[in-house]
Amino acid sequence: KSWLAAHSGTARIVLGTRMAVFASMPHLKLIVVDEEHDPSYKSQDGARYSARDLAVYRGKLDGAKVILGSATPSFETWYHSRPAEEGGRYMRLTMADRIGGGVLPKVLTVNMEHQPKKTVLSPPLLSAIAERIARGEQAMVFLNRRGYAPVLHCGDCGWKSECPHCSAYRVFHKIDRTLRCHHCGFTERVPRACPACGNTDISTIGRGTEQLEEHLADLLSGVKRPDGSPVRIARIDADSTKLKGALQQQLAQVHSGEVDVLVGTQMIAKGHDFRNITLVAAVNPDGALFSSDFRAPERLFSLLMQAAGRAGRDAAQGGRSEMWIQSHHPQHPLYLALKKHDYPSFAEDQLQEREAAGLAPFGYSALVRAEARTQEAAQAFLTAASA
């Protein structure tokens, strides 16, 4: 019905996900790609396409204007929006001010090398969260790892909870006592003992949002809200929002002020207008700094900038809003640029590195992936393809 309405010209505006780029519209004059940097615009299943690139191409075919909107544009888009005399193809429009006249939050870094070993939340950050709760404000703690712990581990033989069907590790979920692979979906009950050696003392390595929520409840047990009631903590991730309407219900609780501390994955870092959150904290974001994916720093900067944007949405609170980052490498150029909210300088530095390495947008790459019933068959194909 919606497709026909667009096709006939009855619908003058079409809203949709990446597949909306295919909507048939006889009088198309404008295409807006919101958060154009988001990797989810690229479809990896079935028909493979980039909705952002298709939007640009379709605009060229139909003579329509295309707006690529983002606070942290993809480096390809940023590069193409350089001045025309330097070869740029897009026009760069800058919105330097925040809606309502608010200011961006102050970014603070905590050097975890100076904190006691195995510290999850540093004392300064914990104190800052407690102050917010006592004032009747809200805080958001961001950890991009759902589940209780990323890996189960046997100290005797070194066994880890690897997935038998792919190369990832199965994540331990404490609530239902399962090991789940977040890549292929394989799930089974937690073993009573190590499957390799029979040791009953198997432990967790790392932490996810389930464990962080539990840890926060323990650390903040002595903190009270302005009315004297105990702290209320909520977790929003793909596991806590499975049931129909669960996400809307939990978001409504945050908006109404029933929640003091919100814990979650990147689901809570983008697009939400939380008016009373004045502190956002990123726990353990360092992993992406040393990833083999050359786009990892770009995506980390974008994610942290988006998360910081959840603080101080109310202009009256913008001046005292903060973004805390716990890192073992606080002097990394990415964090230094983030402290200044300086996307342009970070982008220029990264583009220089990419140009030297011949990576996008200065070169083209192709990914060849093999799927087979056995490792040997997939490896043989890839070896032949590489030759």
N, C-alpha and C positions, 0 to 999 in steps of 0.2 A: 504493500500500500504506500509506504513512504517512498520507495523507488519510483513508483508510477507518478506520485505527486511531484517529484523532482523532474522526472522525464517530461511531463506535460507542461511544466512551467508554473504549476499551481503553487508549489513550495518555492518561495523566493530565497529562503535561507535553509541550508542543510548543515546540521551538526552531526558529527560522528567521529569514530575512531579512524585508524589508518585506511580502512576499506572505503571510507567515504570519498577518497580521492577518485574512485571509479564512478561516482554518482553521475547519472546522465542529466545534464542541465543545459537546455537550449540557449539560454541567455547568460551564460557564466561570465562574470566580469571581475570577481574578486575571490581569491583563495587565501585563507589565513591558516598558517600552520603554527599552532601554539606550542610552546616549549619544543621548538624545532630540533634541539640538541638531543632529545630523548632517544636512546637506542631502540626503544620499542616501536618506533616508526618503521624499522626494518623487519620485514616478515621473513622468518626462517623456515616456516613449515608450508608445505603445499607450494602455491605460487610464491616465488621469492622476489621481493621488490622492496624498494625504499620509498615509502609514501612521501617523504619530504622531497626527494629528487623527482619523483613522478609529478608532484604538485608544481614544481618549477617547470618541468617539461610541458605539462598540460597548459600552464599559463602561457607558455610560448606558442603552443598550437592554437589555443582559443583566443589569444589576444587579451588575456585577463591579467590583472595585477596580482602579484603574489607577495604576501607579507609573511616573513619568517620571524616569529617573535620569540625572544628568550633573554633572560638576564645573563646567561652564560652561553652564548652561541657556540655551535660546533666550530672547530677550528677551520673546517672547510668553508663554512659560511662566513666566518670572520675574515678569512683570507680573501674571499671573493668580494667582500664589501670594502676593500681598500680603495683609495681614490682612483678615479677613472684613468688619470694620467699614468698610474702605476700598473694599469691592466685590470683594475677591478670591474666586476660585472654587475654588482648590486649597489644600491644606494643605502648607506648606513644612516639610520635615524636613531638618535639617542634620547632616551627618557631618563634624565639624570636625577629626578626628584621622586620621592616615594609618595604614593597616594595619601592624601590627608596632611602632607607636610611633615611627616615623621622622619626620624633619622635612623640610619642603619645601626644595628647593635654593635657594641664594642666587642672585639674579638680578643679573647685571652687564651694563652697556651700554658699548659702545665707540663713541665719536663718530668716524665715518669721515671727517668733514670735517677732522679733525686728523691723518689718516694720509696717507702719500704717495699720489699719484694712481695709479689702477689697482691699488691694493692689494686683493687678494682676501681674504686672511686677515691680520688685523692682528698685528703682532709679539707683543703681550701674549697674544692668544688662542693663537697658535702655541706660545708658551712654555708656556702652561697645558696644552695638549694633550700636549706633549713630557713634561712632568712626570708626567702621568697614565700615559703609556706606560712611563716609567722605573720607576714604582711597581707595574707589573703590573695597572693598572686600564684601563678602556676609555673611549673618547670617541665621541660621536655628532655628526656634522655634518649639519645639515638644510638643504636647498635645494629649494624646491618647484618645480623646473623640470628635467624629464628631458631627455635628449639632450646633445649637446656644446655647442651654442650656439643661442639662440633664433632668430637670423636670420643669413643670409648677405647680404653687402652689397658693392656695387661703388662704389669711391671715385671713379671717373671720371664715371659718369652717374647715380649715386644709386639704381640698381636694388636691390631687396630681394627675398628669396625668398618672395614672396606666393603664396598658394594660388590657382590659377585657378578653383576651384570654390566657395570661400567667402571671407569677409573676413579670415581669419586668415593668419598667416605660417607657412610650413613650417619646421620645426626641423631643423637640421643634426645628423645622427648620424654621428660619425666612424668608429665601429667597422665599419659596413657601407657607408660613403660614400653615404648617402641623405639626401634631403630629405623629411621626413614632416609631414603636417598632422595634428595631434593632435585636430582637430575632426571632419573628414570622412574621414580615413584615406588621402587621396591621397598616393602615394609615387612618387618617381622618383630616378634616379641624380643625384649632384651634377654640374652642368655643368662642363666643363673651362675654360670661359670665360664671361664675362657674356653671357646670352642677348640683352641689349639692345644692347650696344656692342662685344662681342668682347674686352673687356679680360680678360687672363688672371690679373690680380692681384685676385681677389675675397677678401674677408676676413670674419671672424665678428664679430658684435656680441653682447655679453652672454655668459653662461655657463650651462651646465646641469650636471647631476650627473656626466656623463662627463668633462667638462673639470675639474671640481672634484676628482674622484678622481685624475686625472692630475697636477694641480697639487699636491695634498697629498702624493702619492708623491714628488714632486721636493723639496718643502720639508722633508719628514721623512726624507729619505734618510740623514741622519747620525745619526738617533736609534735607539737600540737598546732592545730589550726586556730585562727583568731577566736572562734567560739569555744575553744577547749576540747574539741573532738579530735580523734586520732587522724593521722594522715591517710589519705585515700590514693592508692596507686592503681593505674590501669595500664594494660598492655594491649597494643594494637599491632598485629602482624597477620600473616596469611593463616596461621593456626587459630588465632582467637576470633577470626571473623568468617569462619567457614559457614556458619548457619545463616540462613536468609534473614536479612535485616539487622544482623549483629553489628556490622560496621556503622550503620546509621545510628543505632542505639548508643554505641560507645562514643561516637563523635558528639552526639547530643549531650551526653554526660560531661564531656570536656567543655563544650560551649556553655553549659549551664553552671559550671563551676563546681560540680560534684567531685571532680577529679583534681588532685593537687599536683601529682607527678604522672606524666604520660611517658611510658616506655614503649619503644617500637622500632621497626625497621624503616626502610625508605618509604614505606606506605604513609608515614606521618611527616615526612620531610618535604613533601611537595604539595603546593596548591591550597593547603588549608588556611583558613582565616581565623586563627585562634586569637581572640582579642585580649586575653588576660595572661598569655604566656610571656614572661619577661626574661626567661633564661632557657637557653638551649645548650645541651652538652653532647659532644660526640665522644664516645668511648671507643678506644682502640681503632682509629681509622687508618693506621699506618700500613696495613697489608697492601693496599693498592699502590703505595710508593715504589714497591719493588716487584710489581707484577710483570710477567712476561708479555702481557698485552700492552702495546705501545699507547693505546688510548686510555689506559687505567688512570694516569694522573689527571687527564682532562675530565674524566667522569667523576673522579673523587672531588676535584675542585668544584665542579658543577653541583654535586650532591651536597657538599658542605655549605656552599653559598645558598642553595635552596633551603637547607635546614636552618641556616642563620636567619633567613627571611621569615621564619615562623615567629621570631621574637620581636616584640615591639610593634605589632600590627596596629595597636592603638597609639596614635600620635602622642597622646598625653603620657604614655609610658616609655616612649622610644628612647628618651635620654638616659634611662637607667637599665635598659635592656642589654643583655650580654650573651655572647656565644663562647662557650668554653670548649677547648680541644685538648684532650689528653693524648700526648704523643711522646715517643721515645726519640723523636727527631724534630724538635720544635723549631730548629733553625733551617729546616728544609725550605727552599724557595717557594714551594706551593703554600706553606703555612704563612710565610712572610707576606706573600701577595694577598692572601686571604685576610690577614690582619688589617690591611689597608683597603679591603674591598676593591682591589686593583686587578680586575680581570684583564684589561688590555696589556699590562706589562707581563702577566703570566702567559697570556696567549702568544705574545711576541717571542718570549724566551723559548717556549715549547715549539713554536714554528721554526725557529732557527735550528733547533735540534733535529726536527723532522726533515728540514731541507738538507741538512748534512747527511742524514741517513737515507734520503730518497723515499721517505714515507709520505702518505697522504697529508696534504693535498698536492704534494710535489711529485708524487709517483703513484702507480697503480699496483694493487695487490690482489691476488686471487687465493681463495681458500679451497683446498681440495680435501674433502672428508670422506672416509670410507666406513661403511657399516657392514659387518659380517658376523656369522655365527661363531667364528673362531678368530683369535688374534692373528694367527698365521696367515689366514686368507686376506684379512684387511691389510696386514703389513706387506704382503706380496704385491697387492694392487698398488699401494702407495709407493713402494720401491720402484715398480715398473713405471708409474706415472712420473716420478721424479727424474727418471732416466730419459 
